[in-house]
Amino acid sequence: MSTKNKYISKMETQKLSIYYREFAALKSISMLIPSSSVTALIGPSGCGKSTFLRSLNRMNDIIPDVSIKGRVLLDNENIYDPGIDVVQVRKRVGMVFQKPTPFPMSIFDNVAYGPRIHGVKKRSELEDVVEKSLSDAALWDEVKDRLKAPASALSGGQQQRLCIARVLAVEPEVLLMDEPCSALDPISTGKIEELINELKDKYTIVIVTHNMQQAGRISDYTGFFLEGELIECASTARIFERPRDKRTEDYITGRFG
């Protein structure tokens, strides 16, 4: 199913199918991802939503025996075209994973890691990037006096915000989040949700979540996946209040999944 083309889309998939050998993990997904907004992907475990998320910055490339059909457009350019620089794709489309994954180095070096790889060498420039990224991730005030401390010393919620800051440091345009709150306590979850709400003015955000209440709180649009298919995608209000497919209604109301 395709979303209606009435929004300014930052990304779009066109008849996207992904196979793990013979198994079809995604079946001809056509979907718009509106710019400067939060799109939530919901559905039961194994429905294909994380596979779809990873397709948006070619993270599935590293999995053996994967084949991909269809197109994934970023500003109307297919990121799977031959000759596309995958490193640049992943710079423009950053990923935050389910479990916080700080590097075994200081808080400062975690955030400076990406800019250094992309050629920023001057200490003063790195300091500016680190401060801005940590501020954008709502973490600067908590860590500004201990930037040399190991990232592993941070709490789980702080580590997840550090990982968000690390992605923001390379100035992405799209932010992908794969269940970023699933390992966090309610207070840390609330901080991440507040952060997502603040970031959507600057970034296009796509989030996978199993939490229906979270999807309702933070997303502007919602796509419901089931058995590798996109059942429907629309504004979150419409999906939650007036789903057009009974399977969507059954999932949202807890009848299955």
C-alpha positions as CSV (number, residue, x, y, z in Angstrom):
1,M,0.0,0.0,0.0
2,S,1.2,3.5,-0.8
3,T,0.8,6.7,1.2
4,K,-0.8,9.5,-0.7
5,N,1.6,12.0,-2.1
6,K,0.4,15.1,-0.3
7,Y,3.4,15.7,1.9
8,I,6.9,16.9,1.2
9,S,8.8,13.6,1.4
10,K,12.4,13.4,2.5
11,M,12.6,9.7,1.7
12,E,10.4,7.3,-0.3
13,T,10.4,3.6,-0.9
14,Q,9.0,2.2,-4.2
15,K,8.0,-1.4,-4.4
16,L,10.8,-2.3,-1.9
17,S,11.2,-6.1,-1.4
18,I,14.0,-7.7,0.7
19,Y,14.8,-11.4,0.7
20,Y,16.9,-13.4,3.1
21,R,17.8,-16.1,0.7
22,E,14.3,-17.4,-0.3
23,F,12.4,-15.7,2.6
24,A,10.6,-12.5,1.8
25,A,11.2,-10.2,4.8
26,L,9.5,-7.2,3.0
27,K,7.0,-7.5,0.2
28,S,6.8,-4.5,-2.3
29,I,6.7,-1.7,0.2
30,S,5.8,1.7,-1.2
31,M,5.8,4.4,1.5
32,L,6.5,8.1,1.8
33,I,8.5,9.5,4.8
34,P,7.5,13.1,5.3
35,S,10.2,15.7,6.0
36,S,10.7,17.3,9.4
37,S,8.4,14.9,11.2
38,V,8.4,11.7,13.2
39,T,7.2,8.5,11.5
40,A,6.6,5.5,13.7
41,L,6.8,1.9,12.4
42,I,4.6,-0.5,14.4
43,G,3.7,-4.2,14.2
44,P,4.3,-7.5,15.9
45,S,7.8,-9.0,16.2
46,G,9.1,-10.4,12.9
47,C,6.8,-8.3,10.8
48,G,9.6,-6.5,8.9
49,K,9.7,-3.1,10.5
50,S,13.3,-3.2,11.6
51,T,14.4,-4.7,8.2
52,F,12.6,-1.7,6.6
53,L,14.3,0.7,8.9
54,R,17.7,-0.7,8.1
55,S,17.0,-0.5,4.4
56,L,16.8,3.3,4.7
57,N,20.6,3.6,5.2
58,R,21.7,0.3,3.6
59,M,22.5,-1.4,6.9
60,N,21.1,-4.6,5.4
61,D,24.1,-4.6,3.1
62,I,26.3,-6.2,5.8
63,I,24.0,-9.2,6.2
64,P,24.9,-12.3,4.1
65,D,22.5,-13.6,1.5
66,V,20.3,-10.5,1.3
67,S,18.8,-9.4,-2.0
68,I,17.0,-6.2,-2.5
69,K,14.5,-5.2,-5.2
70,G,12.8,-1.8,-5.7
71,R,14.1,1.7,-4.8
72,V,14.8,3.8,-1.7
73,L,14.8,7.5,-2.5
74,L,16.6,10.1,-0.5
75,D,15.8,13.5,-1.9
76,N,14.6,11.7,-5.1
77,E,17.9,9.9,-5.5
78,N,18.0,6.1,-5.3
79,I,20.5,5.2,-2.5
80,Y,20.8,1.7,-4.1
81,D,22.0,3.0,-7.5
82,P,25.4,1.7,-8.6
83,G,28.1,4.2,-7.7
84,I,26.3,5.7,-4.7
85,D,28.8,6.4,-1.8
86,V,27.4,4.2,1.0
87,V,29.5,6.1,3.6
88,Q,27.8,9.4,2.6
89,V,24.4,7.7,2.7
90,R,25.0,6.7,6.3
91,K,26.3,10.1,7.1
92,R,23.1,11.7,5.8
93,V,20.9,8.9,7.3
94,G,22.1,8.1,10.9
95,M,21.0,5.1,13.0
96,V,20.4,4.8,16.8
97,F,20.2,1.2,17.9
98,Q,18.0,-0.5,20.5
99,K,20.7,-1.0,23.0
100,P,23.0,2.0,23.8
101,T,26.4,1.3,22.1
102,P,28.9,3.9,23.4
103,F,32.5,3.3,22.2
104,P,35.1,2.3,24.8
105,M,36.5,5.8,25.0
106,S,35.7,9.1,26.7
107,I,32.4,11.0,26.3
108,F,34.2,13.7,24.2
109,D,35.9,11.1,21.9
110,N,32.6,9.3,21.4
111,V,31.0,12.4,20.0
112,A,34.1,13.6,18.1
113,Y,34.6,10.2,16.5
114,G,32.5,10.8,13.4
115,P,33.7,14.3,12.7
116,R,37.3,13.1,12.9
117,I,36.6,10.4,10.4
118,H,35.1,13.0,8.1
119,G,38.2,15.2,8.3
120,V,37.7,17.6,11.2
121,K,41.1,17.9,12.9
122,K,41.2,21.2,14.7
123,R,40.6,20.9,18.4
124,S,38.6,24.1,18.6
125,E,36.3,22.9,15.8
126,L,35.8,19.5,17.5
127,E,35.0,21.2,20.8
128,D,32.3,23.2,19.1
129,V,30.8,20.2,17.5
130,V,30.9,18.2,20.7
131,E,29.2,20.9,22.7
132,K,26.5,21.5,20.0
133,S,25.8,17.8,19.6
134,L,25.6,17.1,23.3
135,S,23.3,20.2,23.7
136,D,21.1,19.1,20.9
137,A,20.9,15.7,22.6
138,A,19.9,17.3,25.9
139,L,23.0,15.9,27.6
140,W,25.5,18.8,27.7
141,D,24.5,20.2,31.1
142,E,24.9,16.7,32.6
143,V,28.3,15.9,31.3
144,K,30.1,19.2,30.4
145,D,32.4,18.9,33.5
146,R,33.4,15.3,32.8
147,L,34.0,15.1,29.1
148,K,37.2,13.1,29.7
149,A,35.3,10.4,31.7
150,P,34.6,7.1,30.1
151,A,31.2,6.9,28.3
152,S,30.6,3.6,30.1
153,A,30.3,5.6,33.4
154,L,27.0,7.1,32.2
155,S,23.6,5.7,33.0
156,G,21.7,3.8,30.4
157,G,19.5,6.8,29.5
158,Q,22.5,9.0,29.3
159,Q,24.4,6.5,27.1
160,Q,21.5,6.5,24.7
161,R,21.5,10.3,24.5
162,L,25.2,10.1,24.0
163,C,24.7,7.8,21.0
164,I,22.1,10.2,19.6
165,A,24.7,13.0,20.0
166,R,27.3,10.9,18.2
167,V,25.0,10.6,15.3
168,L,24.1,14.3,15.3
169,A,27.8,15.2,15.3
170,V,28.1,14.2,11.6
171,E,25.1,16.4,10.7
172,P,22.7,13.9,9.3
173,E,19.4,14.8,7.6
174,V,17.5,11.7,8.7
175,L,17.6,10.0,12.1
176,L,16.6,6.3,12.3
177,M,15.8,4.9,15.7
178,D,15.3,1.1,16.3
179,E,13.3,0.9,19.6
180,P,15.6,3.4,21.3
181,C,13.7,3.3,24.7
182,S,13.2,-0.5,25.0
183,A,16.1,-0.9,27.4
184,L,15.4,2.2,29.5
185,D,13.5,3.1,32.6
186,P,10.4,5.3,32.4
187,I,12.2,8.5,33.4
188,S,14.9,8.0,30.8
189,T,12.2,7.0,28.2
190,G,10.5,10.3,28.9
191,K,13.7,12.3,28.3
192,I,14.3,10.5,25.0
193,E,10.7,11.2,23.9
194,E,11.1,14.9,24.8
195,L,14.3,14.9,22.8
196,I,12.6,13.3,19.8
197,N,9.9,16.0,19.9
198,E,12.5,18.7,19.9
199,L,14.7,17.2,17.2
200,K,11.9,16.8,14.6
201,D,12.1,20.4,13.7
202,K,15.6,19.9,12.4
203,Y,15.6,16.2,11.3
204,T,13.3,13.7,9.6
205,I,12.9,10.9,12.2
206,V,11.8,7.3,11.7
207,I,11.3,5.2,14.8
208,V,10.5,1.5,15.3
209,T,8.5,1.0,18.5
210,H,6.5,-1.8,20.2
211,N,4.9,0.7,22.5
212,M,1.6,1.9,21.1
213,Q,1.3,4.7,23.7
214,Q,4.8,5.9,22.7
215,A,3.8,5.9,19.0
216,G,0.7,7.9,19.8
217,R,2.7,10.4,21.9
218,I,5.6,11.2,19.7
219,S,4.8,10.4,16.0
220,D,3.1,12.5,13.3
221,Y,2.7,9.5,11.0
222,T,2.4,5.7,11.6
223,G,3.0,2.7,9.4
224,F,1.6,-0.6,10.4
225,F,3.5,-3.7,9.2
226,L,2.4,-7.3,9.3
227,E,4.1,-10.4,7.8
228,G,6.4,-8.3,5.6
229,E,3.6,-6.1,4.2
230,L,2.7,-2.4,4.9
231,I,-0.9,-2.7,5.8
232,E,-1.6,1.0,6.0
233,C,0.3,4.3,6.6
234,A,-1.2,7.7,7.5
235,S,-1.3,10.3,10.1
236,T,-1.0,8.8,13.6
237,A,-4.3,10.3,14.6
238,R,-6.0,8.6,11.6
239,I,-4.3,5.2,12.2
240,F,-5.2,5.2,15.9
241,E,-8.7,6.6,15.7
242,R,-10.0,5.5,12.3
243,P,-7.9,2.6,11.0
244,R,-9.1,1.4,7.6
245,D,-8.0,-2.2,7.9
246,K,-9.4,-4.5,10.6
247,R,-5.9,-6.0,11.2
248,T,-4.6,-2.5,12.2
249,E,-7.5,-2.0,14.6
250,D,-7.0,-5.5,16.1
251,Y,-3.2,-4.8,16.6
252,I,-3.7,-1.3,18.1
253,T,-6.4,-2.5,20.5
254,G,-4.3,-5.5,21.6
255,R,-6.3,-8.3,20.1
256,F,-3.0,-9.8,18.7
257,G,0.7,-9.1,18.6
